[in-house]
């Protein structure tokens, strides 16, 4: 495994008879340089890219998401990202994702630094031999 869902950052959920409120980011989260939401339509693969300096922290807000990870020594892993978890992707790791099922996936990313286009490298989705089908259980 290149990365795993990180249990260091806890998403705190407050539930009552009206619904719920989730604390997605608090002081334990560390430095925040850029926060954005991205979506991925069912069957679409958004891959590959990596950063040399930036750390990404993905939080799945809705849908189901399969995340592919490759480091430069071509260790491949798949993460079926659970709802309300944080996936930390460190610099130097190629990553991409695909929405599973019939629902659009919505991902919040809280990076540790301001976006710098010169820090981002991109390759087409077919650059690695990677199976984007869900992990068998």
Buried (B, 14 or more C-beta within 10 A) or exposed (E): EBBEBBEEBBBEEEEEEEEEEEEBBEEEBEEEEBEEEEBBEBEBBBBBEBBEEBBBBBBBBEBBBBBBBBBEEEEBBBBEBEEBBBBBBBBEBBBBBBBBEEEEBBBBBBBBBEEBEEBEEEBEBEEBEBEBEEEEE
